[in-house]
Amino acid sequence: MTVDRARELLQVQANFGGFYNRNSAWLILAEVHTVGRRICQSGGFINAGN
């Protein structure tokens, strides 16, 4: 999932409101985190802090 797609989906969930939509937003964020972690572990990102 791209960051732009995640932003679109999060905006839709925020507009609906409610518990189930909040849970959906958490799942979207978890997916973005997981993909980012995999890219970092494969050496795809350069950590500017180190």
C-alpha angles and dihedrals in degrees: 000000000000123000090243092054090048090052091051092050093046091051090053091049092048091052092054096046123188136104099288092049091049089053090049090052090053090052091051091050091047090053092051090048092050094049091047091050092051091051091049092049091051091053095252095130126053112222105225091192096066 
